[in-house]
Amino acid sequence: MIKSLRPLLFASLFFPLAMPVSAAPINTSLPPKVQQAMQAAKLRSDALSLVVLPLTGPGIATVYNADVSVNPASTMKLVTTYAALEMLGPNHQWKTEFYTDGTVSNGVLHGNLYLKGGGDPKLNMEKLWLLMRDLRSNGVLQVTGDLVLDRSHFIRPLLPEFNDDGNDENAPFLVKPDALMVNLKALRFIARNDSGRVVVAVEPPIASIHLDNQVKALASDKCDGEVRYTPTPQVDGSISVVISGQLGQGCSSQTYLSLLDHPTYTAGAVRAIWQELGGTILGKDREEAVPSNAKLLAKAFSPDLAEIIRDINKFSNNTMAQQLFLSLGAKFRSDADGDDAKSAQRVIRQWLAKKGIIATHLVMENGSGLSRAERVSAREMAQMLQSAWQSPYAAEYISSLPLAGVDGTMRKRLKTTQMRGEAHVKTGTLNTVRAIAGFSRDSNGNTWVVVAILNGTNVGGTASVLDEVLLDLYRQPKLPTTSISLQQPR
C-alpha cells in the first residue's frame, strides 16, 4: 500500500499547483521518439531539460532533468510578461508628454520645449508624429528655446554588453532600453534603382546621418545584386554611411540599423517630424528633467499592456521586454534597490513566492533572455506556466504566444503537421540554447504545459528535437469523446 502511494505523493510535491494528483502520474525518462531525435542530433541526453504536464485532462506528466539551472534564452520573456500582466494590469499604459517652461503666443513658444519619456516600449514614428501634430494643433509652430529631453523615468542599470553570437553590433534587436526610446532607435535605409539611377534614402531623415551613395545601377532586371551599408562615426558626432554594391533595374533593397544613441536619435526624429509639419526649433538639443512648474502642452498614451506583450512574445522583441522589465522596477522601486533592474528582480521573486513558487534557480538580469547570466530550471518555468493557466489574465497571456505553424517565431515550424495551430509556445535561441515553453494541445483536445530547453555548445540546428517534443505530446492515446446537448427539451 505504501509503495503504491509513492508516485502520487511525489506528484503532489512536484507540482503543488497542478491538477489533482490522481490525474498526473509522472514519467521521469525521455519519450522514445524524443530520445531518437536527440540521438539523431548527436546530443547528450543531459543537454535537454523537459517538463510536459497535463492541465485539462488525463495524461502522464514527463519530468526529465528538470532541476538543473539552465539558460532559457528568450523563454525568459514568459516570466517578465506574466509578472507584468498581474502586477501592472492588462490595461496598463505608458505616457509621453510635451511640456514648456515658457508661454505660447501667436504660434511662437517663448521658452524651452521639454519631451518627457515614461518608458513607452512602443513609441514608434507614427505615435510620435501624432503627438507632435497635437502639439501643432495646440498653437505651437516656432520654439525659441531648446529641445530638452527628460530621460529620468528609469534608474538605468549598468549591464554587460551582449553580442557574442556574432551579430552586427548595429542590429536593432541589440538596442538597450531607455525611458525615452523612440522607434526602437531603428533607421531604415532604402536603396532603389529608378530608371537606371540608384536613389538612397533613410527614415527618419535625421540630420546627423550622412549618406554616401556608391551603389552601381545594373541594366539587368534581375534583383540579385547586393547592397552593403558601412557606417563610420565622424568627429562632429555625426555618422557617414557608405552605401555600396549594385542594383538591377526596378529593384530595391532595405535594411534596418541602429547607429545613434537614444538622445541623438530621439532629438533628430523630433526635429525631422517638426520640420515636416512646418515648424522650427531655434535652440539646441540637451537633457534635463522637466521643471516642477512646467506646463503640459500635449501627451500621448501607449497601447495597452495586453497588446505590448503580444509584440514581445510573438516576435521575441528583446528591447521591448527589457523596457517592460524596467517599468516593473520603476513602478515598485525602493531606495534599497539601487536601480530598476534590481527592483524588478526583487518584486518578481516576491510575486512568485506569494504563489508558492520558490524559484531558487531563477536569475534575471534584464528580463528578455538576451543574456548569458539569466537562469531558471524547467520545473520552475513549468510551475510558473501552471500558475498563468489559472490567472484571470490567462487568455491575454496565452494569446500573446506564437502559434505553431501560424505566426510569430513559430510561423515556419510544424506548418504541415497536425500540430499546426495546436500550440502557443514561446521560442528561445542563443548560440548555446534552443528552447520552447508554453501551452500545447493533444489529439484529444486537452491542454498541457510544455517546457523543453536545450543547453550545449552543439545545439545549433536542433529545433527538430523540440518540435518532436510537441509532436510526441500530440500523439496521446485517443479517448472516447463526450458531448453535452444544448437543445431545448420538447
Secondary structure, DSSP 8 states (H G I E B T S, - for coil): -HHHHHHHHHHHHH-TTSS-GGG--EE-S--HHHHHHHHHTT--GGGEEEEEEESSS---EEEESTTS-B--GGGGHHHHHHHHHHHH-TT---EEEEEESSEEETTEEES-EEEE----TT--HHHHHHHHHHHHHTT--EE-S-EEEE-TTS----------S---TT-GGG----TT--GGG-EEEEEEEETTEEEEEEES--TTEEEEEEEEE-S-------EEEEEEE-TTS-EEEEEEEEE-TT-EEEEEE--S-HHHHHHHHHHHHHHHTT-EE-S-EEE----TT-EEEEEEE---HHHHHHHHHHTT-HHHHHHHHHHHHHHT--TTT-SHHHHHHHHHHHHHHHTT---TT-B-SSSSS-SSS-BB-HHHHHHHHHHHHTSTTHHHHHHTS-BTTTSGGGTTSSTTSTTTTTEEEEEEEETTEEEEEEEEE-TTS-EEEEEEEEESTT-TT-HHHHHHHHHHHH----------------
